Amino acid sequence: MAEPILPITLPPVTNPQQEGEWLREALVNWLDREFLPEAVNQTIASRASQIFIRQRMEGENDLGSLVIAIVTEMQAFDFRESFYSEFAIANAVSDLLLDSLGIDRCCGG
């Protein structure tokens, strides 16, 4: 029987401005590398960062819950000028955070 994946809890936010800027820059870099550098990537990254920081400031530290919040709130974003969707953005945020924490994102390790 498969083992359940344990929740990942981020450390409490200490500098939301810095954390938000790091995420925005990291996400823009990822978006630009993944397909094409587009002006809309800046807007997408800014919006995802805003959602993430607001959730963190409200006390949410569970990575799974943060990903769901990003998916839910990014559904209102118009992705017609982009190759991405709310799911791709939320997954990218998750991967970036896991990488920053030194957590292997392959195979639940």
Helices and strands as residue ranges (DSSP letters): H 16-34, H 39-57, H 63-74, H 86-101
